[in-house]
Amino acid sequence: MGLAESFRALADPQRRDMLLLLRQGCCTAGKLSERLEISPSALSYHLKTLKKADMVTEYKEKNFVYYELNTSLFDEMMLWFQQFSGEEKV
């Protein structure tokens, strides 16, 4: 996905809160739902949006699905933002 999809995903405050929690490390959907105090269906919707934007990845371990940040996408976004820092690149 492109940057436009990523910015759309960041527009929602609950998704930003999810990303901040995942910044601390991988987490199951149950833990995310509990910490954010949102319903499992709302969490599922937000996770789907973040996965579509390639901001979050998932992996399965035994009976659990874990979610974590896709840090390479955030690195790409930071490079894009640096264009506006006013610093000249040589």
N, CA, C and O atoms as a printed pandas DataFrame, in Angstrom:
     atom_number atom_name residue_name chain_id  residue_number  x_coord  y_coord  z_coord
0              1         N          MET        A               1    0.827   -1.186    0.000
1              2        CA          MET        A               1    0.000    0.000    0.000
2              3         C          MET        A               1    0.868    1.246    0.000
3              4         O          MET        A               1    2.041    1.213    0.374
4              5         N          GLY        A               2    0.274    2.318   -0.420
5              6        CA          GLY        A               2    1.000    3.570   -0.488
6              7         C          GLY        A               2    0.840    4.408    0.760
7              8         O          GLY        A               2    0.166    4.028    1.717
8              9         N          LEU        A               3    1.478    5.549    0.719
9             10        CA          LEU        A               3    1.422    6.461    1.859
10            11         C          LEU        A               3    0.006    6.981    2.116
11            12         O          LEU        A               3   -0.366    7.219    3.265
12            13         N          ALA        A               4   -0.784    7.159    1.054
13            14        CA          ALA        A               4   -2.143    7.676    1.223
14            15         C          ALA        A               4   -2.966    6.755    2.121
15            16         O          ALA        A               4   -3.692    7.227    2.997
16            17         N          GLU        A               5   -2.855    5.449    1.908
17            18        CA          GLU        A               5   -3.578    4.479    2.742
18            19         C          GLU        A               5   -3.087    4.544    4.191
19            20         O          GLU        A               5   -3.875    4.411    5.127
20            21         N          SER        A               6   -1.803    4.746    4.361
21            22        CA          SER        A               6   -1.238    4.855    5.710
22            23         C          SER        A               6   -1.772    6.090    6.427
23            24         O          SER        A               6   -2.119    6.014    7.606
24            25         N          PHE        A               7   -1.842    7.205    5.749
25            26        CA          PHE        A               7   -2.349    8.424    6.373
26            27         C          PHE        A               7   -3.828    8.290    6.713
27            28         O          PHE        A               7   -4.270    8.794    7.746
28            29         N          ARG        A               8   -4.604    7.614    5.856
29            30        CA          ARG        A               8   -6.012    7.375    6.165
30            31         C          ARG        A               8   -6.139    6.537    7.442
31            32         O          ARG        A               8   -7.002    6.800    8.280
32            33         N          ALA        A               9   -5.281    5.537    7.581
33            34        CA          ALA        A               9   -5.322    4.674    8.763
34            35         C          ALA        A               9   -4.975    5.471   10.019
35            36         O          ALA        A               9   -5.527    5.209   11.088
36            37         N          LEU        A              10   -4.077    6.428    9.903
37            38        CA          LEU        A              10   -3.666    7.240   11.047
38            39         C          LEU        A              10   -4.703    8.288   11.448
39            40         O          LEU        A              10   -4.589    8.893   12.514
40            41         N          ALA        A              11   -5.696    8.505   10.616
41            42        CA          ALA        A              11   -6.688    9.549   10.883
42            43         C          ALA        A              11   -7.537    9.243   12.115
43            44         O          ALA        A              11   -8.069   10.165   12.733
44            45         N          ASP        A              12   -7.674    7.988   12.478
45            46        CA          ASP        A              12   -8.529    7.611   13.600
46            47         C          ASP        A              12   -7.735    7.555   14.910
47            48         O          ASP        A              12   -6.700    6.891   14.968
48            49         N          PRO        A              13   -8.202    8.239   15.959
49            50        CA          PRO        A              13   -7.464    8.253   17.221
50            51         C          PRO        A              13   -7.334    6.872   17.873
51            52         O          PRO        A              13   -6.321    6.595   18.515
52            53         N          GLN        A              14   -8.325    6.011   17.724
53            54        CA          GLN        A              14   -8.215    4.666   18.311
54            55         C          GLN        A              14   -7.124    3.857   17.628
55            56         O          GLN        A              14   -6.413    3.093   18.280
56            57         N          ARG        A              15   -6.992    4.021   16.325
57            58        CA          ARG        A              15   -5.921    3.307   15.617
58            59         C          ARG        A              15   -4.555    3.847   16.033
59            60         O          ARG        A              15   -3.598    3.083   16.155
60            61         N          ARG        A              16   -4.461    5.148   16.249
61            62        CA          ARG        A              16   -3.192    5.709   16.734
62            63         C          ARG        A              16   -2.862    5.162   18.115
63            64         O          ARG        A              16   -1.704    4.865   18.407
64            65         N          ASP        A              17   -3.881    5.026   18.971
65            66        CA          ASP        A              17   -3.663    4.440   20.296
66            67         C          ASP        A              17   -3.204    2.986   20.173
67            68         O          ASP        A              17   -2.335    2.545   20.925
68            69         N          MET        A              18   -3.775    2.251   19.242
69            70        CA          MET        A              18   -3.366    0.859   19.022
70            71         C          MET        A              18   -1.902    0.796   18.612
71            72         O          MET        A              18   -1.151   -0.051   19.095
72            73         N          LEU        A              19   -1.506    1.685   17.728
73            74        CA          LEU        A              19   -0.114    1.703   17.270
74            75         C          LEU        A              19    0.842    2.021   18.418
75            76         O          LEU        A              19    1.929    1.449   18.504
76            77         N          LEU        A              20    0.436    2.926   19.289
77            78        CA          LEU        A              20    1.279    3.257   20.445
78            79         C          LEU        A              20    1.424    2.060   21.383
79            80         O          LEU        A              20    2.502    1.827   21.930
80            81         N          LEU        A              21    0.347    1.306   21.570
81            82        CA          LEU        A              21    0.442    0.096   22.391
82            83         C          LEU        A              21    1.351   -0.937   21.735
83            84         O          LEU        A              21    2.163   -1.575   22.405
84            85         N          LEU        A              22    1.210   -1.095   20.435
85            86        CA          LEU        A              22    2.033   -2.078   19.725
86            87         C          LEU        A              22    3.493   -1.646   19.661
87            88         O          LEU        A              22    4.378   -2.472   19.438
88            89         N          ARG        A              23    3.738   -0.390   19.849
89            90        CA          ARG        A              23    5.118    0.105   19.890
90            91         C          ARG        A              23    5.880   -0.531   21.048
91            92         O          ARG        A              23    7.100   -0.683   20.992
92            93         N          GLN        A              24    5.157   -0.897   22.087
93            94        CA          GLN        A              24    5.757   -1.526   23.261
94            95         C          GLN        A              24    6.086   -3.001   23.016
95            96         O          GLN        A              24    6.817   -3.611   23.796
96            97         N          GLY        A              25    5.555   -3.565   21.951
97            98        CA          GLY        A              25    5.808   -4.962   21.632
98            99         C          GLY        A              25    4.560   -5.636   21.096
99           100         O          GLY        A              25    3.471   -5.063   21.124
100          101         N          CYS        A              26    4.725   -6.851   20.608
101          102        CA          CYS        A              26    3.600   -7.568   20.018
102          103         C          CYS        A              26    2.549   -7.857   21.082
103          104         O          CYS        A              26    2.841   -7.892   22.278
104          105         N          CYS        A              27    1.315   -8.062   20.617
105          106        CA          CYS        A              27    0.192   -8.210   21.534
106          107         C          CYS        A              27   -0.917   -9.009   20.855
107          108         O          CYS        A              27   -1.064   -8.970   19.633
108          109         N          THR        A              28   -1.687   -9.727   21.653
109          110        CA          THR        A              28   -2.840  -10.441   21.109
110          111         C          THR        A              28   -4.019   -9.485   20.981
111          112         O          THR        A              28   -4.031   -8.410   21.579
112          113         N          ALA        A              29   -5.006   -9.892   20.196
113          114        CA          ALA        A              29   -6.207   -9.075   20.030
114          115         C          ALA        A              29   -6.932   -8.898   21.363
115          116         O          ALA        A              29   -7.444   -7.818   21.656
116          117         N          GLY        A              30   -6.973   -9.950   22.163
117          118        CA          GLY        A              30   -7.643   -9.866   23.453
118          119         C          GLY        A              30   -7.021   -8.821   24.360
119          120         O          GLY        A              30   -7.726   -8.043   25.003
120          121         N          LYS        A              31   -5.689   -8.807   24.408
121          122        CA          LYS        A              31   -4.994   -7.813   25.235
122          123         C          LYS        A              31   -5.214   -6.401   24.706
123          124         O          LYS        A              31   -5.418   -5.466   25.481
124          125         N          LEU        A              32   -5.172   -6.249   23.374
125          126        CA          LEU        A              32   -5.414   -4.927   22.791
126          127         C          LEU        A              32   -6.816   -4.439   23.132
127          128         O          LEU        A              32   -7.000   -3.289   23.529
128          129         N          SER        A              33   -7.800   -5.315   22.979
129          130        CA          SER        A              33   -9.182   -4.962   23.274
130          131         C          SER        A              33   -9.343   -4.560   24.731
131          132         O          SER        A              33  -10.035   -3.592   25.045
132          133         N          GLU        A              34   -8.703   -5.304   25.611
133          134        CA          GLU        A              34   -8.772   -5.019   27.044
134          135         C          GLU        A              34   -8.114   -3.682   27.377
135          136         O          GLU        A              34   -8.685   -2.872   28.107
136          137         N          ARG        A              35   -6.931   -3.453   26.853
137          138        CA          ARG        A              35   -6.197   -2.217   27.169
138          139         C          ARG        A              35   -6.860   -0.977   26.589
139          140         O          ARG        A              35   -6.825    0.095   27.194
140          141         N          LEU        A              36   -7.466   -1.124   25.410
141          142        CA          LEU        A              36   -8.111    0.023   24.765
142          143         C          LEU        A              36   -9.568    0.183   25.170
143          144         O          LEU        A              36  -10.207    1.188   24.860
144          145         N          GLU        A              37  -10.085   -0.829   25.872
145          146        CA          GLU        A              37  -11.477   -0.826   26.311
146          147         C          GLU        A              37  -12.442   -0.641   25.138
147          148         O          GLU        A              37  -13.341    0.199   25.177
148          149         N          ILE        A              38  -12.229   -1.448   24.092
149          150        CA          ILE        A              38  -13.142   -1.443   22.945
150          151         C          ILE        A              38  -13.622   -2.871   22.692
151          152         O          ILE        A              38  -12.990   -3.838   23.117
152          153         N          SER        A              39  -14.723   -2.980   22.008
153          154        CA          SER        A              39  -15.302   -4.297   21.735
154          155         C          SER        A              39  -14.429   -5.072   20.749
155          156         O          SER        A              39  -13.697   -4.474   19.961
156          157         N          PRO        A              40  -14.507   -6.390   20.794
157          158        CA          PRO        A              40  -13.741   -7.192   19.838
158          159         C          PRO        A              40  -14.077   -6.869   18.378
159          160         O          PRO        A              40  -13.196   -6.893   17.519
160          161         N          SER        A              41  -15.348   -6.569   18.097
161          162        CA          SER        A              41  -15.714   -6.253   16.708
162          163         C          SER        A              41  -15.102   -4.924   16.261
163          164         O          SER        A              41  -14.662   -4.798   15.118
164          165         N          ALA        A              42  -15.073   -3.938   17.153
165          166        CA          ALA        A              42  -14.447   -2.653   16.815
166          167         C          ALA        A              42  -12.946   -2.849   16.624
167          168         O          ALA        A              42  -12.355   -2.289   15.700
168          169         N          LEU        A              43  -12.336   -3.639   17.492
169          170        CA          LEU        A              43  -10.910   -3.916   17.373
170          171         C          LEU        A              43  -10.608   -4.600   16.045
171          172         O          LEU        A              43   -9.641   -4.257   15.365
172          173         N          SER        A              44  -11.438   -5.566   15.687
173          174        CA          SER        A              44  -11.247   -6.292   14.433
174          175         C          SER        A              44  -11.281   -5.342   13.240
175          176         O          SER        A              44  -10.463   -5.454   12.327
176          177         N          TYR        A              45  -12.228   -4.411   13.252
177          178        CA          TYR        A              45  -12.333   -3.418   12.172
178          179         C          TYR        A              45  -11.051   -2.578   12.082
179          180         O          TYR        A              45  -10.509   -2.373   10.995
180          181         N          HIS        A              46  -10.579   -2.100   13.227
181          182        CA          HIS        A              46   -9.385   -1.262   13.226
182          183         C          HIS        A              46   -8.139   -2.044   12.828
183          184         O          HIS        A              46   -7.285   -1.529   12.106
184          185         N          LEU        A              47   -8.032   -3.283   13.296
185          186        CA          LEU        A              47   -6.886   -4.113   12.907
186          187         C          LEU        A              47   -6.895   -4.382   11.406
187          188         O          LEU        A              47   -5.846   -4.370   10.762
188          189         N          LYS        A              48   -8.066   -4.623   10.857
189          190        CA          LYS        A              48   -8.182   -4.851    9.410
190          191         C          LYS        A              48   -7.697   -3.625    8.638
191          192         O          LYS        A              48   -6.988   -3.753    7.640
192          193         N          THR        A              49   -8.080   -2.447    9.100
193          194        CA          THR        A              49   -7.653   -1.207    8.453
194          195         C          THR        A              49   -6.143   -1.029    8.548
195          196         O          THR        A              49   -5.499   -0.653    7.569
196          197         N          LEU        A              50   -5.576   -1.297    9.723
197          198        CA          LEU        A              50   -4.132   -1.152    9.901
198          199         C          LEU        A              50   -3.353   -2.191    9.098
199          200         O          LEU        A              50   -2.277   -1.892    8.581
200          201         N          LYS        A              51   -3.882   -3.404    8.989
201          202        CA          LYS        A              51   -3.218   -4.432    8.182
202          203         C          LYS        A              51   -3.289   -4.071    6.702
203          204         O          LYS        A              51   -2.324   -4.271    5.964
204          205         N          LYS        A              52   -4.428   -3.541    6.268
205          206        CA          LYS        A              52   -4.579   -3.125    4.865
206          207         C          LYS        A              52   -3.588   -2.012    4.525
207          208         O          LYS        A              52   -3.073   -1.951    3.408
208          209         N          ALA        A              53   -3.326   -1.133    5.494
209          210        CA          ALA        A              53   -2.365   -0.043    5.297
210          211         C          ALA        A              53   -0.932   -0.530    5.490
211          212         O          ALA        A              53    0.009    0.252    5.354
212          213         N          ASP        A              54   -0.757   -1.801    5.802
213          214        CA          ASP        A              54    0.550   -2.427    5.999
214          215         C          ASP        A              54    1.288   -1.855    7.210
215          216         O          ASP        A              54    2.517   -1.887    7.263
216          217         N          MET        A              55    0.542   -1.335    8.176
217          218        CA          MET        A              55    1.142   -0.769    9.377
218          219         C          MET        A              55    1.309   -1.811   10.473
219          220         O          MET        A              55    2.131   -1.650   11.375
220          221         N          VAL        A              56    0.525   -2.877   10.389
221          222        CA          VAL        A              56    0.533   -3.932   11.395
222          223         C          VAL        A              56    0.633   -5.276   10.683
223          224         O          VAL        A              56    0.008   -5.492    9.645
224          225         N          THR        A              57    1.415   -6.156   11.247
225          226        CA          THR        A              57    1.496   -7.527   10.739
226          227         C          THR        A              57    0.987   -8.464   11.828
227          228         O          THR        A              57    0.913   -8.096   13.000
228          229         N          GLU        A              58    0.642   -9.671   11.422
229          230        CA          GLU        A              58    0.175  -10.656   12.384
230          231         C          GLU        A              58    0.899  -11.974   12.168
231          232         O          GLU        A              58    1.324  -12.295   11.058
232          233         N          TYR        A              59    1.030  -12.720   13.238
233          234        CA          TYR        A              59    1.574  -14.066   13.130
234          235         C          TYR        A              59    0.901  -14.937   14.186
235          236         O          TYR        A              59    0.467  -14.458   15.234
236          237         N          LYS        A              60    0.829  -16.223   13.880
237          238        CA          LYS        A              60    0.166  -17.157   14.779
238          239         C          LYS        A              60    1.200  -17.977   15.527
239          240         O          LYS        A              60    2.210  -18.410   14.973
240          241         N          GLU        A              61    0.914  -18.173   16.796
241          242        CA          GLU        A              61    1.750  -19.012   17.641
242          243         C          GLU        A              61    0.810  -19.833   18.518
243          244         O          GLU        A              61    0.112  -19.293   19.376
244          245         N          LYS        A              62    0.804  -21.129   18.293
245          246        CA          LYS        A              62   -0.123  -22.044   18.967
246          247         C          LYS        A              62   -1.552  -21.583   18.704
247          248         O          LYS        A              62   -1.963  -21.517   17.546
248          249         N          ASN        A              63   -2.323  -21.262   19.743
249          250        CA          ASN        A              63   -3.726  -20.872   19.575
250          251         C          ASN        A              63   -3.935  -19.357   19.557
251          252         O          ASN        A              63   -5.072  -18.889   19.615
252          253         N          PHE        A              64   -2.859  -18.599   19.478
253          254        CA          PHE        A              64   -2.972  -17.147   19.570
254          255         C          PHE        A              64   -2.485  -16.477   18.296
255          256         O          PHE        A              64   -1.592  -16.975   17.611
256          257         N          VAL        A              65   -3.093  -15.335   17.994
257          258        CA          VAL        A              65   -2.644  -14.482   16.898
258          259         C          VAL        A              65   -2.046  -13.238   17.534
259          260         O          VAL        A              65   -2.690  -12.571   18.343
260          261         N          TYR        A              66   -0.823  -12.936   17.166
261          262        CA          TYR        A              66   -0.117  -11.775   17.703
262          263         C          TYR        A              66   -0.024  -10.700   16.622
263          264         O          TYR        A              66    0.138  -10.996   15.438
264          265         N          TYR        A              67   -0.129   -9.460   17.055
265          266        CA          TYR        A              67   -0.029   -8.306   16.166
266          267         C          TYR        A              67    1.188   -7.495   16.569
267          268         O          TYR        A              67    1.503   -7.357   17.750
268          269         N          GLU        A              68    1.871   -6.959   15.553
269          270        CA          GLU        A              68    3.027   -6.112   15.821
270          271         C          GLU        A              68    3.159   -5.060   14.738
271          272         O          GLU        A              68    2.592   -5.183   13.652
272          273         N          LEU        A              69    3.925   -4.016   15.056
273          274        CA          LEU        A              69    4.141   -2.931   14.103
274          275         C          LEU        A              69    5.000   -3.398   12.937
275          276         O          LEU        A              69    5.905   -4.216   13.102
276          277         N          ASN        A              70    4.708   -2.875   11.776
277          278        CA          ASN        A              70    5.566   -3.057   10.616
278          279         C          ASN        A              70    6.503   -1.842   10.597
279          280         O          ASN        A              70    6.199   -0.821    9.980
280          281         N          THR        A              71    7.620   -1.967   11.268
281          282        CA          THR        A              71    8.503   -0.815   11.438
282          283         C          THR        A              71    9.108   -0.327   10.130
283          284         O          THR        A              71    9.464    0.847   10.027
284          285         N          SER        A              72    9.234   -1.182    9.136
285          286        CA          SER        A              72    9.805   -0.732    7.865
286          287         C          SER        A              72    8.904    0.312    7.206
287          288         O          SER        A              72    9.403    1.228    6.551
288          289         N          LEU        A              73    7.605    0.191    7.366
289          290        CA          LEU        A              73    6.690    1.188    6.811
290          291         C          LEU        A              73    6.878    2.523    7.524
291          292         O          LEU        A              73    6.860    3.575    6.885
292          293         N          PHE        A              74    7.056    2.487    8.840
293          294        CA          PHE        A              74    7.256    3.734    9.580
294          295         C          PHE        A              74    8.575    4.390    9.204
295          296         O          PHE        A              74    8.671    5.617    9.184
296          297         N          ASP        A              75    9.585    3.596    8.910
297          298        CA          ASP        A              75   10.856    4.154    8.426
298          299         C          ASP        A              75   10.647    4.884    7.105
299          300         O          ASP        A              75   11.185    5.970    6.892
300          301         N          GLU        A              76    9.860    4.276    6.221
301          302        CA          GLU        A              76    9.557    4.896    4.924
302          303         C          GLU        A              76    8.798    6.204    5.113
303          304         O          GLU        A              76    9.071    7.189    4.426
304          305         N          MET        A              77    7.852    6.213    6.038
305          306        CA          MET        A              77    7.083    7.433    6.291
306          307         C          MET        A              77    7.980    8.535    6.858
307          308         O          MET        A              77    7.838    9.704    6.498
308          309         N          MET        A              78    8.897    8.162    7.737
309          310        CA          MET        A              78    9.812    9.153    8.313
310          311         C          MET        A              78   10.691    9.774    7.227
311          312         O          MET        A              78   10.946   10.978    7.247
312          313         N          LEU        A              79   11.145    8.967    6.296
313          314        CA          LEU        A              79   11.935    9.498    5.180
314          315         C          LEU        A              79   11.111   10.492    4.378
315          316         O          LEU        A              79   11.618   11.529    3.951
316          317         N          TRP        A              80    9.845   10.174    4.178
317          318        CA          TRP        A              80    8.976   11.078    3.429
318          319         C          TRP        A              80    8.807   12.396    4.185
319          320         O          TRP        A              80    8.867   13.468    3.584
320          321         N          PHE        A              81    8.596   12.317    5.512
321          322        CA          PHE        A              81    8.425   13.523    6.321
322          323         C          PHE        A              81    9.680   14.380    6.349
323          324         O          PHE        A              81    9.580   15.604    6.434
324          325         N          GLN        A              82   10.843   13.780    6.281
325          326        CA          GLN        A              82   12.094   14.532    6.341
326          327         C          GLN        A              82   12.241   15.506    5.184
327          328         O          GLN        A              82   13.024   16.452    5.268
328          329         N          GLN        A              83   11.500   15.288    4.107
329          330        CA          GLN        A              83   11.534   16.221    2.977
330          331         C          GLN        A              83   11.090   17.618    3.399
331          332         O          GLN        A              83   11.439   18.608    2.756
332          333         N          PHE        A              84   10.320   17.692    4.483
333          334        CA          PHE        A              84    9.738   18.966    4.910
334          335         C          PHE        A              84   10.478   19.579    6.093
335          336         O          PHE        A              84   10.001   20.552    6.677
336          337         N          SER        A              85   11.614   19.037    6.451
337          338        CA          SER        A              85   12.334   19.517    7.626
338          339         C          SER        A              85   13.081   20.819    7.362
339          340         O          SER        A              85   13.497   21.490    8.307
340          341         N          GLY        A              86   13.253   21.180    6.121
341          342        CA          GLY        A              86   13.973   22.405    5.795
342          343         C          GLY        A              86   15.466   22.223    5.677
343          344         O          GLY        A              86   16.181   23.161    5.326
344          345         N          GLU        A              87   15.943   21.037    5.964
345          346        CA          GLU        A              87   17.375   20.790    5.850
346          347         C          GLU        A              87   17.722   20.409    4.419
347          348         O          GLU        A              87   17.036   19.605    3.787
348          349         N          GLU        A              88   18.782   20.990    3.931
349          350        CA          GLU        A              88   19.248   20.700    2.574
350          351         C          GLU        A              88   20.003   19.368    2.565
351          352         O          GLU        A              88   20.850   19.111    3.421
352          353         N          LYS        A              89   19.684   18.548    1.601
353          354        CA          LYS        A              89   20.412   17.275    1.417
354          355         C          LYS        A              89   21.477   17.500    0.369
355          356         O          LYS        A              89   21.210   18.082   -0.683
356          357         N          VAL        A              90   22.677   17.044    0.648
357          358        CA          VAL        A              90   23.789   17.225   -0.284
358          359         C          VAL        A              90   24.087   15.919   -0.956
359          360         O          VAL        A              90   24.993   15.844   -1.786
